[in-house]
Amino acid sequence: MNKDMLTELEFKDYPFVNRLLPRIKLEQFVNKVNGKNGFLILDSNNIPVGFILYVVLWEKLPFIEHLIIDEASRNKGYGTKALLSFEKRMKDMDYKMVLLSTQVDEKAQFLYRRLGYVDNGALFLENTPFDQPAELFLKKIL
């Protein structure tokens, strides 16, 4: 893998991101690109294998909305390296902590815990228009 595997999202990346995250609307994607709140994850041949979408809450707390690796590229270390690279970028921008979430039934929580993230609460959405398993929040001090 290349040393700098993250590159800022561009408008041309929408078909790739939309394939992995079909519910993202073009307008939402454009906002990510314009706000510089997303990165493509590249393999050693500069081919996209995934992406990170995030927001900065309260002008001080990066929150990862999505870290998605293409199914064919999973379990090859891309998620780990991308997350560590993202953390470094955030630390270099003087952010002190990263927050993210995952559903309690998703395997990603084990990756996050292995990389030092700790549980920080949950959101329960049963009996709402967004029924799903609990959303687990995890944090990491940088």
C-alpha positions as CSV (number, residue, x, y, z in Angstrom):
1,M,0.0,0.0,0.0
2,N,1.2,3.5,-0.7
3,K,2.4,5.6,2.1
4,D,-0.4,8.1,1.6
5,M,-3.5,6.0,0.9
6,L,-6.0,8.7,1.6
7,T,-6.9,11.3,-1.0
8,E,-9.7,13.9,-0.8
9,L,-12.9,13.0,-2.5
10,E,-13.6,14.5,-5.9
11,F,-16.9,14.8,-7.8
12,K,-15.8,12.0,-10.2
13,D,-15.8,9.6,-7.2
14,Y,-19.6,9.6,-6.8
15,P,-20.3,6.4,-8.7
16,F,-17.7,4.5,-6.6
17,V,-19.0,5.9,-3.3
18,N,-22.7,5.4,-4.4
19,R,-22.0,1.8,-5.3
20,L,-20.7,1.1,-1.7
21,L,-23.3,3.4,0.0
22,P,-26.4,3.4,-2.3
23,R,-28.4,5.7,0.0
24,I,-26.1,8.7,-0.4
25,K,-27.7,11.3,-2.5
26,L,-25.7,13.3,-5.1
27,E,-26.4,16.5,-3.1
28,Q,-25.1,14.9,0.1
29,F,-22.0,13.7,-1.8
30,V,-21.4,17.2,-3.3
31,N,-21.5,18.7,0.2
32,K,-18.9,16.2,1.3
33,V,-16.6,17.1,-1.6
34,N,-17.2,20.9,-1.2
35,G,-16.6,20.7,2.6
36,K,-13.5,18.5,2.2
37,N,-15.2,15.9,4.5
38,G,-14.3,12.7,2.9
39,F,-11.4,10.6,1.6
40,L,-11.0,7.8,-0.9
41,I,-8.9,4.9,0.4
42,L,-6.5,3.8,-2.3
43,D,-4.5,0.6,-2.8
44,S,-0.8,0.5,-3.8
45,N,-1.9,1.0,-7.5
46,N,-4.0,4.1,-6.6
47,I,-7.2,2.1,-7.2
48,P,-10.1,3.1,-4.8
49,V,-10.9,0.3,-2.3
50,G,-13.1,2.3,0.1
51,F,-13.8,5.6,1.6
52,I,-14.2,7.6,4.8
53,L,-17.0,10.2,5.2
54,Y,-16.9,12.5,8.3
55,V,-18.2,15.7,9.8
56,V,-16.7,17.9,12.4
57,L,-19.1,18.4,15.3
58,W,-19.1,21.7,17.2
59,E,-16.0,22.8,15.2
60,K,-13.8,20.6,17.3
61,L,-14.7,16.9,17.1
62,P,-14.3,14.8,14.0
63,F,-17.0,12.2,13.7
64,I,-16.6,9.4,11.2
65,E,-20.0,8.7,9.6
66,H,-18.8,6.0,7.3
67,L,-15.7,3.9,6.9
68,I,-16.5,1.4,4.1
69,I,-14.2,-1.0,2.3
70,D,-15.3,-2.7,-0.9
71,E,-16.2,-6.3,-0.1
72,A,-13.4,-7.7,-2.4
73,S,-10.8,-5.7,-0.5
74,R,-11.8,-6.4,3.1
75,N,-9.5,-8.2,5.6
76,K,-6.4,-6.9,3.8
77,G,-5.5,-4.1,6.3
78,Y,-7.0,-1.2,4.4
79,G,-9.5,-0.3,7.1
80,T,-6.7,-0.3,9.8
81,K,-4.3,1.7,7.7
82,A,-6.9,4.2,6.5
83,L,-8.2,4.8,10.1
84,L,-4.6,5.3,11.4
85,S,-3.9,7.7,8.5
86,F,-7.2,9.6,9.2
87,E,-6.3,9.9,12.9
88,K,-2.9,11.3,12.0
89,R,-4.4,13.9,9.7
90,M,-6.9,14.9,12.4
91,K,-4.2,15.1,15.0
92,D,-2.0,17.2,12.6
93,M,-5.1,19.6,12.4
94,D,-5.0,19.9,16.2
95,Y,-8.1,17.8,16.9
96,K,-7.9,16.0,20.2
97,M,-10.3,13.2,19.8
98,V,-12.2,11.2,17.1
99,L,-15.7,9.8,17.5
100,L,-17.4,7.2,15.3
101,S,-20.4,4.9,15.5
102,T,-21.4,1.4,14.2
103,Q,-24.4,-0.8,14.7
104,V,-23.9,-3.3,17.6
105,D,-24.3,-6.2,15.1
106,E,-21.5,-5.0,12.8
107,K,-18.0,-6.5,12.9
108,A,-16.3,-3.1,12.5
109,Q,-16.6,-2.5,16.3
110,F,-13.8,-5.1,16.8
111,L,-11.5,-3.3,14.5
112,Y,-12.2,0.0,16.3
113,R,-11.6,-1.5,19.7
114,R,-8.4,-3.1,18.5
115,L,-7.2,0.3,17.4
116,G,-7.8,1.9,20.8
117,Y,-11.4,3.1,20.5
118,V,-13.5,2.7,23.6
119,D,-17.3,2.5,24.0
120,N,-18.9,5.9,24.6
121,G,-22.7,5.1,24.7
122,A,-25.4,3.9,22.4
123,L,-28.4,5.3,20.6
124,F,-31.6,3.1,20.4
125,L,-33.9,3.7,17.5
126,E,-36.6,1.1,17.9
127,N,-40.1,2.2,17.2
128,T,-38.9,5.0,15.0
129,P,-38.8,5.4,11.2
130,F,-35.1,4.3,11.5
131,D,-35.5,1.0,13.3
132,Q,-32.2,-0.8,13.5
133,P,-30.0,-2.5,16.1
134,A,-28.5,-0.1,18.6
135,E,-25.9,2.4,17.3
136,L,-22.7,2.1,19.3
137,F,-20.6,5.2,19.7
138,L,-16.8,4.8,20.3
139,K,-14.2,7.5,20.9
140,K,-10.4,7.7,20.8
141,I,-8.2,10.4,22.3
142,L,-5.5,11.4,19.8
